[in-house]
Amino acid sequence: MQDFLPVNREDMKRRGWTECDFVYISGDAYVDHPSFGTAIISRVLEAHGYKVGIIAQPDWKSRESIQVLGRPRLGFLVSGGNMDSMVNHYSVSKRRRQQDSYTPGGVTGKRPDYAVVVYCNLIRSVYKDVPIIIGGIEASLRRLAHYDYWSDKLKRSILLDSQADLVSYGMGEHSMVEIADALDSGIDVKDITFVAGTVFRTRSLEQVYDYQLLPDYQVLRQEKGEYARSFYIQYTNTDPFTGKRLVEPYGGKEFVVQNPPAMPLTGMEMDDIYGLPYMRGYHPSYEALGGVPAMQEIRFSLVSSRGCFGACSFCALTFHQGRIIQARSQESLVEEAKLLTGHKDFKGYIHDVGGPTANFRFPACEKQMEKGACTGKQCLFPKPCKNLRADHRDYLELLGKLRRLPGVKKVFIRSGIRFDYLLADKSRQFLKELCQYHVSGQLKVAPEHVSDSVLRSMGKPEHAVYRQFVREYEDMNRRLGKDQYLVPYLMSSHPGSGLKEAVELAEYLRDLGYMPEQVQDFYPTPSTLSTCMYYTGLDPRTMEPVYVPLSPHEKAMQRALIQYRDPKNYELVVEALRKAGRTDLIGFDKKCLVPPRKMHKAGGSGKGKPGAGFRQEKKSGEGSRKSRKGKGDSRGRQAGGKGVKR
């Protein structure tokens, strides 16, 4: 029967169940769609013959809330949801968010802070001996000692604080089936120490072999340099082909052991997983509450791939999905698109075809599927690797097939492209078809900054690469007779960015004639290179010191410089320019950012005065005639885009 999985005893009774094999507890509302990790893992287990029930957003203050489906035969599965619960709850300024897109009606407060730990401790208060396996982005990125921005502390492995038995890290399909089969065969959960893509705890290393010992947690807490070194060891062991088993001691009395990552899915496995009988919507019980807002973003989108070899420093994808691209076949995606066209609310527009990076459709080079991604090297940074296979032909074929489907008016690409990868492709056919068919007036791209020193910290290409892309994008649109613009995502206060670099970015925007309506402050989410820099003041790749803007006031100045035209930012902009030694930018010259203070007070915003810095004219194809929105926070970065589990 194709239906939602049981959420109460009545649902179980209709299926003829007396118990569930697994009860899945999630911090998100129950959405049975392959963009939601809960749906993927539960459907994969169902396909392997296991009975899975769902408890979505239980009341964490009530023991009864996690007993509604009874004691599971094999264990509890626990996830904080599609986002880390702390990123879900708080902005980078640590203010409570006003909406939760993964909750019916968008209301907040339906999940606790540090949801995985709270849910697991609630389970343990009722079921002392039932196996608990934790997964999803929250557990995956906190699987070893990690810096926690919200408490400003180095926290120990989530496995210890949650009292869970195992972490299934990464996307989890392979490891969860192997765990389920082991439990079903009668193996005690404490003896399941052999599954790739898992983390377990032990009091003895006698049975642990071929491992690399990390520094003790107490040493990591006391010495930030040791944490930077330890983190980089973890970072360079995220590849399933080359990754080593890692052991993190806790006072010599307990050890957290991370097994090497699970192998990437084959194309056939990807097709099978995305072809499972999802209901492709939220549970009907949410209809009266207004539905689940996150569904609007993905209802008519297609997940074509997962993984990313871009490896930006501030992105968690390397730690979670890995660097090896796994993609679905064109046939699988076309079949799903046909399902979309039959939906009663489909208006002819496929909103996205992509993944973490839309134009990555296969591994970066031929050897990755045999030898893995290179340790200590990146495929695109600082320059594209000579072995990089930059080829968009498969993606172009896919997009062409989707465009030609009956009922499809337009196919958009919204999940982002890597412009440096596009330029590495000698053919410009993808750029042509991108501009001709897949842009709706504006294309969002992510140069992030213009200072090459900041871009190095970010693991992004130097600014000259972006300038080349802007020129080629404008030229292509002119040739096609299109009036389309670029909207750049920009980030303030990233490690490596001081006031000097922030002024450099402001000058670039001045010359562009563009002001973002929103600015993305760097958000130190768990287990990224950038977060390690933020906490330690060291670049773990080189162990060299890196400047980190820590004070809220300096962050406010950097953000204000990007939006220097906004009259509300005048005082901060002037202060920043004085501190940066750039008072030459205060005045009436066309190169100035703001007028002198007296003129500002006398003339209000200064609009209309030469050099006042509030011009809105368009100077190039980058940015529209009116201000366009940029990213206001980094929630999407932490989750890594579509298809990110769990």
C-alpha positions in Angstrom: 0.0 0.0 0.0 1.3 3.5 -0.9 0.5 5.7 2.1 2.3 7.8 4.7 4.1 5.7 7.3 2.3 5.2 10.6 2.2 8.1 13.0 -0.1 6.6 15.6 -1.5 3.3 16.8 -4.5 3.5 14.5 -2.2 3.7 11.5 -0.3 0.7 12.7 -3.5 -1.2 13.2 -4.6 -0.5 9.6 -1.4 -2.0 8.4 -1.8 -5.0 10.7 1.2 -4.1 12.8 1.5 -4.9 16.5 4.9 -3.2 16.8 7.4 -1.2 14.7 10.8 -2.4 13.9 12.1 1.2 14.1 10.6 4.4 15.5 12.0 7.4 13.8 11.9 10.6 15.9 12.5 13.8 13.9 12.7 17.5 14.8 10.9 18.3 11.5 7.3 17.8 10.6 6.7 14.6 8.7 7.1 15.3 5.0 7.3 12.2 2.8 9.5 13.7 0.1 13.0 12.8 -1.0 14.3 16.2 -0.1 13.8 15.2 3.6 16.2 12.8 5.3 13.5 11.3 7.4 11.6 10.3 4.3 14.6 8.8 2.5 15.9 6.7 5.4 12.5 5.4 6.5 11.6 4.5 2.9 14.9 2.8 2.3 14.4 0.7 5.5 10.8 0.0 4.4 12.2 -1.2 1.0 14.4 -3.7 2.9 11.4 -5.1 4.7 11.5 -3.1 8.0 8.4 -1.6 9.6 9.1 2.1 10.4 6.9 4.5 12.3 7.3 8.2 12.5 7.1 10.5 15.6 7.6 14.0 14.2 8.3 16.9 16.6 7.4 15.1 19.9 6.8 17.2 23.0 10.2 16.9 24.6 8.8 17.7 28.0 6.5 14.7 28.0 7.6 11.1 28.2 4.3 10.0 26.7 5.1 11.8 23.4 7.8 9.2 22.5 5.7 6.3 23.6 2.8 6.8 21.1 4.0 4.0 18.8 5.2 1.7 21.7 8.6 0.1 22.1 10.2 -0.6 18.8 11.5 -4.1 18.1 15.0 -3.0 16.9 15.6 0.6 18.0 14.9 4.3 17.8 16.3 6.5 15.0 16.7 10.1 16.0 17.4 13.2 13.8 17.2 16.9 14.6 15.8 17.5 11.1 17.1 18.8 7.8 19.0 21.5 9.7 21.0 21.7 12.9 18.4 22.7 15.5 20.5 25.6 16.7 20.9 27.1 13.1 17.2 26.5 12.7 16.4 28.5 15.9 19.0 31.3 15.9 20.4 33.9 13.5 24.1 34.6 13.4 23.5 37.3 16.0 22.0 34.6 18.2 18.5 36.1 18.0 15.6 33.8 17.9 14.2 33.3 14.4 10.5 34.2 13.8 9.7 31.3 11.6 10.5 27.6 11.3 10.0 26.5 7.8 10.0 22.8 8.7 7.1 23.1 11.1 3.4 23.3 10.3 2.3 26.9 9.8 5.9 28.0 10.2 5.5 28.4 14.0 8.6 28.2 16.2 9.2 26.3 19.4 8.1 22.9 18.2 11.6 21.4 18.8 14.2 21.9 21.5 17.6 23.5 21.3 20.2 20.7 20.7 17.3 18.5 19.6 19.2 15.3 19.1 20.6 15.3 22.7 17.2 16.2 24.2 15.2 13.6 22.3 17.7 10.8 23.1 17.8 11.6 26.8 14.0 11.6 26.8 14.0 8.1 25.2 16.6 6.9 27.8 14.3 8.1 30.6 11.7 5.6 29.4 13.5 2.9 27.5 16.8 2.1 29.2 18.0 -0.6 26.9 16.5 0.1 23.5 19.2 0.8 20.8 19.4 4.5 19.7 21.0 5.4 16.4 21.3 9.1 15.7 21.8 10.7 12.3 21.1 13.7 10.2 23.1 16.9 9.8 23.1 17.7 13.5 24.5 14.4 14.6 26.8 14.1 11.5 28.6 17.4 12.0 28.9 16.9 15.8 30.1 13.4 15.7 33.5 14.2 17.3 34.6 17.1 19.5 33.4 20.3 17.9 33.2 24.0 18.5 29.7 25.1 19.4 29.1 28.8 18.5 26.0 29.2 20.6 27.6 28.2 23.9 31.0 29.4 22.7 32.6 26.1 23.9 34.3 23.1 22.5 31.8 20.3 23.0 32.5 16.7 23.1 31.1 14.1 20.7 27.3 14.2 20.5 27.4 10.4 21.0 28.4 11.0 24.6 26.0 13.8 25.5 23.0 12.0 23.8 23.6 8.6 25.4 23.0 7.1 22.0 24.6 3.9 20.8 25.7 4.8 17.3 26.0 7.8 15.0 25.2 7.2 11.3 27.0 10.0 9.7 26.8 11.3 6.2 23.8 10.5 4.0 23.3 7.2 5.7 21.5 4.8 3.3 24.3 2.2 3.3 25.1 2.3 7.0 21.5 2.3 8.2 20.6 -0.8 6.2 23.7 -2.5 7.5 22.9 -1.5 11.1 19.3 -2.7 10.7 20.4 -6.1 9.3 22.9 -6.5 12.2 20.3 -5.8 14.8 17.7 -8.0 13.1 20.2 -10.9 13.1 20.5 -10.6 16.9 23.8 -8.8 17.2 23.9 -6.6 20.2 24.2 -2.9 19.3 27.4 -2.6 21.4 29.0 -5.1 19.1 28.1 -3.2 15.9 31.5 -1.6 15.5 32.2 -2.6 12.0 29.9 -0.5 9.9 31.4 2.1 7.6 29.9 5.6 8.1 29.3 5.1 11.8 30.7 6.3 15.1 30.6 4.2 18.3 31.9 4.5 21.8 34.1 2.0 23.7 36.0 1.7 26.9 38.8 -0.3 25.4 40.7 -0.2 22.1 41.7 -3.9 22.2 39.3 -4.7 19.4 39.9 -1.5 17.4 42.5 -1.8 14.7 44.3 0.3 12.1 43.3 3.6 13.6 44.8 7.1 13.9 44.7 8.5 17.5 43.5 12.0 17.9 44.4 14.2 20.8 42.5 13.7 24.0 39.4 15.9 24.5 40.9 17.6 27.5 44.0 18.6 25.5 41.7 20.0 22.7 39.9 22.1 25.3 43.1 23.6 26.6 45.0 24.1 23.4 43.3 25.6 20.4 46.3 24.7 18.2 45.8 21.1 19.0 42.1 21.3 18.1 43.1 22.9 14.7 45.4 20.0 14.0 42.9 17.5 15.1 40.2 19.0 13.0 42.3 19.0 9.9 43.0 15.3 10.4 39.3 14.8 10.5 38.8 17.0 7.4 41.3 15.0 5.4 39.7 11.7 6.3 36.2 12.3 4.9 36.8 10.3 1.8 35.5 6.7 1.7 38.5 5.4 -0.3 41.3 7.0 1.7 39.7 7.8 5.1 41.2 6.3 8.2 39.5 5.1 11.3 39.9 7.9 13.9 39.9 7.5 17.7 39.2 10.4 20.0 40.0 9.7 23.7 38.1 11.1 26.6 40.4 11.1 29.7 41.7 7.7 28.7 38.7 6.0 30.1 36.4 6.2 27.1 37.0 6.5 23.4 34.8 7.6 20.5 35.7 5.8 17.3 34.8 7.0 13.9 34.9 4.4 11.2 35.8 5.4 7.6 33.0 6.9 5.6 30.5 4.8 3.7 31.0 4.2 0.0 29.2 6.6 -2.4 26.0 5.4 -3.9 26.1 4.1 -7.5 23.9 5.7 -10.1 21.5 2.8 -9.9 21.3 3.1 -6.2 20.5 6.8 -6.5 17.7 6.0 -9.0 16.3 3.3 -6.7 16.3 5.6 -3.7 14.6 8.5 -5.4 12.1 6.2 -7.1 10.7 4.8 -3.8 7.0 5.3 -3.2 7.1 8.7 -1.5 3.8 10.5 -1.0 5.6 13.7 -2.1 4.0 15.9 0.4 3.4 16.7 4.1 1.2 14.6 6.3 -2.4 15.5 5.8 -2.8 16.2 9.5 -0.9 19.5 8.9 -3.3 20.9 6.3 -5.5 22.6 8.9 -2.4 24.2 10.4 -1.3 25.8 7.1 1.0 23.1 5.8 4.8 23.0 6.0 6.4 26.1 4.4 9.6 24.2 3.3 7.5 22.2 0.8 7.0 25.3 -1.3 10.7 25.4 -2.1 11.0 21.8 -3.2 7.6 20.7 -4.4 8.4 21.2 -8.1 12.2 20.8 -7.9 14.4 17.9 -8.8 17.4 16.6 -6.8 19.8 15.5 -9.5 23.0 15.0 -7.4 24.6 15.0 -4.1 28.2 15.8 -2.9 30.4 18.7 -3.8 34.0 18.9 -4.9 33.9 22.7 -4.5 34.9 22.3 -0.9 34.3 25.9 0.2 35.8 26.5 3.7 32.5 27.7 5.2 30.4 24.8 3.9 29.6 21.6 5.8 29.2 19.4 2.7 32.7 18.0 2.8 32.0 16.6 6.3 28.4 15.4 5.5 27.9 14.5 1.9 31.6 14.3 0.9 33.4 15.5 -2.2 32.5 12.7 -4.6 29.5 13.5 -6.8 26.7 10.9 -6.9 24.1 11.6 -9.6 20.8 10.2 -10.8 20.4 9.1 -14.4 18.6 11.3 -16.9 15.9 8.7 -17.2 15.1 8.8 -13.4 14.9 12.5 -13.4 12.7 12.6 -16.5 10.3 10.1 -14.9 10.1 12.2 -11.7 9.5 15.3 -13.8 6.5 13.6 -15.4 5.1 13.0 -12.0 5.4 16.7 -11.3 3.6 17.7 -14.5 0.7 15.6 -13.3 0.3 17.4 -10.0 -2.8 19.5 -9.7 -0.9 22.6 -8.7 1.8 22.4 -11.3 1.8 25.5 -13.4 4.4 24.5 -16.0 7.6 25.6 -14.1 10.2 23.2 -12.7 11.9 25.4 -10.1 15.2 23.7 -9.9 17.3 20.8 -11.2 20.4 20.4 -9.1 22.0 19.6 -5.8 24.5 21.4 -3.6 26.0 22.6 -6.9 23.7 22.4 -9.9 26.3 22.0 -12.6 28.2 19.1 -11.0 26.9 15.9 -12.5 29.8 13.5 -12.1 33.0 13.1 -10.1 35.7 15.7 -10.7 38.0 13.3 -12.3 38.1 9.7 -13.5 40.2 8.4 -10.6 37.9 9.5 -7.8 35.6 6.5 -8.1 38.7 4.2 -7.7 41.1 6.1 -5.5 39.0 8.8 -4.0 39.4 12.6 -3.8 42.9 13.8 -3.3 44.0 14.2 0.3 45.1 17.7 1.1 44.2 19.1 -2.3 41.1 20.6 -3.8 39.7 20.2 -7.2 39.0 23.9 -8.0 41.1 25.8 -5.5 43.4 27.7 -5.8 43.2 26.8 -9.5 41.2 24.0 -11.3 43.2 20.8 -11.2 44.8 19.7 -14.5 42.9 16.4 -14.1 39.5 18.2 -13.7 36.8 16.9 -16.0 34.9 20.1 -16.8 32.1 19.0 -19.1 28.4 20.1 -19.1 27.2 17.9 -21.9 25.3 15.5 -19.7 23.6 18.3 -17.8 22.7 20.0 -21.0 21.1 16.8 -22.4 19.1 16.4 -19.2 17.9 20.0 -19.2 16.9 19.7 -22.8 14.8 16.6 -22.2 13.1 18.3 -19.3 12.3 21.4 -21.4 10.7 19.3 -24.0 8.3 17.5 -21.7 4.6 18.2 -22.4 3.3 20.7 -19.9 6.7 22.2 -19.0 7.0 25.8 -19.8 10.3 26.6 -18.1 13.1 24.9 -16.2 14.9 27.0 -13.8 18.3 26.5 -12.1 18.1 27.9 -8.6 20.5 25.7 -6.5 23.5 27.6 -7.7 26.3 27.0 -10.2 30.1 27.1 -9.8 31.1 29.8 -12.2 34.8 28.8 -12.0 33.8 25.2 -13.1 31.7 26.7 -15.9 34.7 28.7 -17.2 36.9 25.6 -16.9 34.7 24.0 -19.6 36.2 25.0 -23.0 32.7 25.0 -24.5 30.4 27.9 -23.8 27.3 26.0 -24.8 26.1 25.6 -21.2 26.5 29.4 -20.6 24.5 30.0 -23.7 21.6 27.7 -22.8 21.7 28.8 -19.2 21.1 32.4 -20.3 18.7 31.4 -23.0 16.4 29.0 -21.2 17.1 28.7 -17.4 17.4 32.3 -16.0 14.3 34.3 -14.9 15.8 37.8 -15.2 18.5 37.3 -12.6 21.0 34.6 -11.8 22.3 34.2 -8.3 26.0 33.4 -8.0 28.3 33.3 -5.0 31.6 35.2 -5.4 31.3 35.8 -1.6 34.0 38.5 -1.5 36.4 40.5 -3.7 39.5 40.4 -1.6 41.8 37.7 -2.7 43.2 37.2 0.8 39.7 36.6 2.1 38.8 34.4 -0.8 41.9 32.2 0.0 40.5 31.7 3.5 37.2 30.8 2.0 38.7 28.3 -0.5 37.2 30.3 -3.3 38.8 31.3 -6.6 40.5 34.7 -6.9 38.3 37.7 -7.8 39.7 37.9 -11.4 37.8 34.6 -12.1 34.5 36.1 -11.1 35.2 39.3 -13.2 35.8 37.1 -16.2 32.5 35.3 -15.6 30.7 38.6 -15.3 32.1 39.8 -18.6 31.2 36.5 -20.4 27.7 36.5 -18.8 27.0 40.1 -20.0 28.4 39.4 -23.4 26.3 36.2 -23.8 23.1 38.0 -22.8 23.8 40.8 -25.3 24.2 38.3 -28.0 21.0 36.6 -27.1 19.1 39.9 -26.7 18.4 39.2 -23.1 18.1 41.8 -20.3 19.3 39.7 -17.4 21.4 40.4 -14.4 23.7 38.7 -11.8 22.9 38.9 -8.1 26.0 38.2 -6.1 25.9 36.5 -2.7 28.4 38.4 -0.5 29.6 37.5 3.0 30.9 39.8 5.7 33.1 39.0 8.7 34.5 35.8 7.4 37.9 34.8 9.0 40.6 36.8 7.1 38.3 39.8 6.6 39.3 43.0 8.5 38.0 46.5 7.9 40.5 47.0 5.1 39.0 44.0 3.2 35.5 45.2 4.0 36.2 48.6 2.6 37.6 46.9 -0.6 34.3 45.1 -1.0 32.3 48.4 -0.4 34.4 50.1 -3.1 33.6 47.2 -5.5 29.9 47.7 -4.9 30.2 51.4 -5.3 31.8 50.9 -8.8 29.1 48.4 -9.5 26.2 50.7 -8.5 24.6 47.9 -6.5 23.6 47.5 -2.9 22.3 44.2 -1.5 19.2 44.5 0.6 20.5 41.8 2.9 24.0 40.8 3.9 25.1 37.4 5.0 27.3 37.5 8.0 29.6 34.5 8.4 27.9 31.9 10.6 30.2 29.5 12.5 28.2 26.3 12.1 29.7 23.0 13.4 32.6 21.2 11.6 33.7 23.6 8.8 37.2 24.8 8.1 35.9 28.4 8.6 34.5 27.6 12.0 37.8 26.1 13.0 39.5 29.3 11.9 36.9 31.4 13.9 37.5 29.4 17.1 41.3 28.9 16.9 42.5 31.9 15.0 44.5 29.5 12.8 44.0 28.2 9.3 44.1 24.4 9.9 45.4 23.8 6.4 48.6 25.8 7.1 48.5 26.4 10.8 49.1 30.1 10.1 47.4 32.8 12.1 44.3 34.3 10.4 42.5 37.4 11.5 39.1 36.8 12.9 36.5 39.6 13.5 34.9 38.6 16.8 33.3 41.7 18.3 29.7 42.3 17.4 30.6 46.0 16.8 33.2 45.2 14.2 30.9 42.8 12.5 28.2 45.5 12.4 30.7 47.8 10.7 31.7 45.3 8.1 28.0 44.6 7.4 27.3 48.4 7.2 30.1 48.9 4.7 28.4 46.5 2.3 25.2 48.5 2.7 26.9 51.9 2.9 24.1 53.6 0.9 21.5 52.9 3.7 21.2 56.1 5.7 20.8 54.0 8.9 24.3 52.7 8.5 25.9 56.2 8.1 27.5 56.4 11.6 28.9 52.9 11.4 30.3 53.5 7.9 32.1 56.7 9.0 33.5 54.9 12.0 34.7 52.0 9.9 36.3 54.3 7.4 38.1 56.2 10.1 39.4 53.0 11.8 40.5 51.7 8.4 42.4 54.9 7.6 40.2 55.5 4.6 38.8 59.0 5.4 39.5 59.7 1.7 36.2 57.9 1.1 34.2 60.5 3.1 33.4 63.5 0.9 31.8 64.5 -2.4 34.2 63.0 -5.0 32.5 60.3 -7.1 34.8 57.7 -5.5 33.5 58.6 -2.0 31.1 56.3 -0.1 29.4 58.9 2.1 29.3 62.7 2.5 30.8 64.5 5.5 28.9 64.3 8.7 27.5 67.9 8.6 26.2 67.4 5.1 24.7 64.1 6.1 22.8 65.7 9.1 21.7 68.7 7.1 20.7 66.8 4.0 19.2 63.7 5.5 20.2 60.7 3.4 22.2 62.7 1.0 20.3 61.5 -2.0 20.9 63.4 -5.2 24.2 64.9 -4.0 27.3 64.1 -6.1 29.3 61.3 -4.4 26.7 60.9 -1.7 26.9 57.2 -2.1 23.3 56.5 -2.5 23.1 56.1 -6.3 21.0 53.3 -7.7 21.9 53.4 -11.3 22.8 50.2 -13.0 26.5 50.0 -14.2 26.7 46.5 -15.4 24.7 43.3 -15.7 25.7 42.4 -12.2 22.9 43.7 -10.0 19.6 45.0 -11.2 18.4 48.6 -11.6 16.8 48.1 -8.2 18.4 46.6 -5.2 18.1 42.8 -5.2 18.0 40.6 -2.2 21.1 38.6 -1.2 21.2 35.9 1.4 20.2 37.0 4.8 21.7 34.1 6.7 23.6 30.9 6.1 20.9 28.3 6.8 21.2 27.0 3.3 24.9 26.7 3.5 24.8 24.6 6.6 22.4 22.2 5.1 24.2 22.2 1.8 21.2 22.6 -0.5 18.8 20.1 -1.8 19.1 16.4 -1.2 21.0 17.0 2.1 19.9 14.5 4.6 18.8 13.8 7.5 
